[in-house]
Amino acid sequence: MKPLVSVVMPTFNAEKYLAESINSVLAQTYTNWELLITDDCSTDNTVALAKKYADSDSRVKLFIQPQNQGAGAARNNSIKNAKGKYIAFLDADDLWLPKKLEKQVLFAQKNNHALTYTSYQKFSGNKLAGIVTPPKSTTYSKLMYSNVIGCLTAMYDAEQLGKKYMPLIRKRQDMGLWLDILKEVPAAYCLREPLARYRVGVGMSANKLKILSYQWRFYRDVEKLGLLRATYTFGVYAMKGFKKHAK
């Protein structure tokens, strides 16, 4: 059985890297997928480029937001329109290796895992950087201190869980979704192979201080932690992040 995988891709002024990202989906050895691109009011050539792909391959579907609402809302629109058993995520500047879906779907099916993720490799331009190898599994309590699930590697079982959406915040939406899922299942599990490539030096990866600011608001506003617990959790999160980036 090869269940349908719905690939969620938000776009906003993404014309520089969009073709590479879409082509990495088209190159998958696992072919039973749909790519749902939701554009968040781009002002460059993103929509025209995405439309070319949608016109040439029926598996690619393009949606356009009526107003700019952020990546979380764009992802949620794609999730709403998804028809797949599995829902996977790929941003418009990241890449998948050709066997990503094939190996991850088999891993999820064989073990009946509701939420899975994989290792990934960082890159910039044509230069490959370090490989990020997350722990074999994570739980709600562990993820609170360190978001080890790379959004470009995550996939959840919508038949098992029902459709799950990201919180409507501008940043850290992916962590909010994983935590929401982990309130229902004991753990998420990692296929420890680098099956995706994460582009560094652009977007949030280039704004570490802003990430910390959003992370604090996430603990207080989304997870509703009290001041003392939020302070402790944030301190552990910041320390883990510092150690990770210092390696």
C-alpha positions in Angstrom: 0.0 0.0 0.0 1.3 3.4 -0.9 -0.9 6.0 0.9 -1.2 9.5 -0.4 1.2 12.0 1.2 0.2 15.7 1.3 3.2 18.0 1.2 2.6 21.4 2.8 4.6 24.3 1.4 4.0 28.0 2.3 5.5 30.6 0.0 6.2 34.3 0.4 8.6 36.1 -2.1 10.3 32.7 -2.6 11.1 32.9 -6.3 14.9 32.6 -5.7 14.7 29.0 -4.3 11.2 27.8 -5.1 12.1 25.8 -8.2 14.8 23.9 -6.4 12.4 23.0 -3.6 9.6 21.9 -5.9 12.0 19.9 -8.1 13.1 18.0 -5.0 9.5 16.9 -4.5 9.1 16.0 -8.1 12.3 13.9 -7.9 10.9 11.7 -5.1 11.1 7.9 -5.7 7.8 7.7 -3.9 5.3 9.2 -6.3 1.9 9.1 -4.5 2.0 12.6 -3.2 0.3 16.0 -3.7 2.1 19.3 -3.2 -0.1 22.0 -1.7 1.5 25.4 -2.1 -0.2 28.3 -0.4 1.2 31.7 -1.2 1.0 34.4 1.4 0.6 37.5 -0.9 4.0 37.4 -2.6 5.1 40.6 -4.5 7.7 38.9 -6.7 7.4 36.1 -9.3 6.6 33.4 -6.8 2.9 32.8 -7.9 3.7 32.8 -11.6 6.5 30.2 -11.0 4.3 28.0 -8.8 1.5 28.2 -11.3 3.8 26.9 -14.1 4.4 23.8 -12.0 0.7 23.4 -11.1 -0.2 23.6 -14.8 2.3 21.0 -15.8 1.7 18.4 -13.0 -1.8 17.8 -11.5 -0.2 16.7 -8.2 0.9 20.3 -7.6 -1.9 22.6 -6.3 -1.7 26.3 -5.8 -3.7 28.4 -3.3 -3.4 32.1 -2.7 -4.2 33.8 0.6 -6.4 36.9 0.4 -4.1 38.8 2.7 -0.7 38.2 4.3 -1.1 36.2 7.5 2.2 34.5 8.1 3.6 31.0 7.4 1.5 29.3 10.0 -1.8 30.4 8.4 -0.4 29.5 4.9 0.5 26.0 6.1 -2.9 25.7 7.8 -4.7 26.5 4.5 -2.7 23.7 2.8 -3.5 21.3 5.6 -7.2 22.2 5.3 -7.1 21.2 1.6 -4.9 18.1 2.1 -6.3 14.7 1.2 -3.4 12.5 2.2 -3.1 10.0 5.0 0.2 11.6 5.8 0.9 15.3 6.0 4.5 16.4 5.5 6.2 19.8 5.5 8.7 21.5 3.3 9.5 25.2 3.2 10.1 26.9 -0.1 13.9 27.3 0.4 14.7 23.8 1.7 15.2 20.5 -0.1 14.4 16.8 0.1 16.7 14.0 -1.0 15.0 11.6 -3.5 14.2 8.8 -1.1 12.9 10.9 1.7 9.3 10.1 1.4 9.9 6.4 0.4 11.9 5.7 3.5 9.9 7.8 5.9 6.5 6.4 4.9 7.8 2.9 5.3 9.2 3.8 8.7 5.9 5.3 9.8 3.8 2.4 8.4 6.1 -0.4 9.7 6.0 1.0 13.3 2.6 2.7 13.2 4.2 6.0 14.3 1.8 9.0 14.4 4.6 11.6 14.2 8.0 11.0 12.6 11.0 13.1 11.6 14.5 12.5 10.2 18.0 13.8 10.3 18.9 16.6 7.9 22.0 18.4 6.5 22.6 22.1 6.5 23.7 23.8 3.4 24.4 27.2 1.9 24.6 27.7 -1.9 26.5 24.7 -3.2 28.3 24.0 0.0 27.2 21.3 2.4 27.6 21.8 6.1 27.0 19.8 9.2 24.5 17.0 9.6 21.9 17.4 12.3 21.1 14.0 13.9 18.2 14.3 16.4 17.5 11.9 19.2 15.7 8.6 18.3 12.5 9.9 19.9 11.1 12.8 21.8 8.2 13.5 24.1 6.1 16.5 25.0 8.2 17.2 28.1 11.5 16.8 26.2 10.4 18.9 23.2 9.5 21.8 25.5 13.2 22.2 26.2 14.5 21.7 22.7 12.7 21.5 19.4 14.6 18.6 17.8 12.0 18.1 15.0 13.1 19.9 11.9 10.0 21.2 10.1 11.3 20.1 6.7 11.5 16.5 8.0 8.3 16.2 9.9 5.4 14.0 8.9 2.2 13.1 10.8 -0.6 10.6 10.3 -3.8 12.5 9.7 -5.9 9.3 9.6 -4.6 8.3 13.1 -4.7 11.8 14.6 -7.2 13.7 12.6 -6.0 17.0 11.0 -3.8 19.0 13.2 -3.1 22.7 12.6 -0.5 25.2 13.6 -1.2 27.9 16.1 -1.8 31.3 14.5 1.4 32.9 15.6 4.0 34.5 13.3 6.9 32.3 14.5 7.5 28.9 16.3 4.2 27.5 14.8 5.9 24.2 14.0 6.9 23.6 17.6 3.3 24.4 18.7 2.0 21.8 16.3 4.4 19.1 17.4 3.6 19.8 21.1 -0.1 19.6 20.3 0.3 16.2 18.7 2.5 15.0 21.6 -0.2 15.8 24.1 -2.1 12.9 22.4 0.7 10.3 21.6 3.5 9.2 23.9 6.4 10.1 21.5 7.6 11.1 18.1 10.2 9.0 16.4 13.2 9.8 14.3 14.5 8.0 11.2 18.1 8.8 11.7 19.2 9.3 8.1 19.9 12.8 6.6 17.0 12.8 4.1 16.5 16.6 3.8 18.7 19.7 3.4 18.1 22.9 5.4 19.3 26.1 3.9 21.1 28.3 6.4 21.8 32.0 6.2 18.3 33.1 5.2 15.1 33.8 7.0 14.8 32.7 10.7 18.1 30.8 10.6 19.9 34.2 10.3 18.1 35.9 13.2 19.0 33.9 16.4 18.1 36.8 18.8 14.7 37.2 17.3 14.2 33.4 17.7 14.8 33.7 21.4 12.3 36.5 21.7 9.6 34.5 19.9 10.5 31.5 22.0 9.8 33.4 25.2 6.4 34.6 23.9 5.6 31.1 22.8 6.0 29.7 26.3 3.9 32.4 27.8 1.2 33.0 25.1 0.8 29.6 23.4 1.8 27.0 26.1 0.4 29.3 28.9 3.3 28.6 31.2 3.5 30.6 34.5 6.3 33.1 34.9 8.6 30.8 37.0 8.1 27.7 34.8 8.5 29.8 31.6 11.7 31.3 33.0 13.2 27.9 33.8 12.1 26.3 30.5 13.3 29.2 28.5 16.7 29.1 30.3 17.1 25.4 29.5 16.0 26.0 25.9 18.5 28.9 25.4 21.4 26.9 27.0 20.7 23.9 24.8 20.5 26.1 21.7 23.8 27.8 22.6 25.5 24.4 23.0 24.1 23.1 19.7 25.3 26.1 17.7 28.7 26.2 19.4 29.5 22.8 18.1 
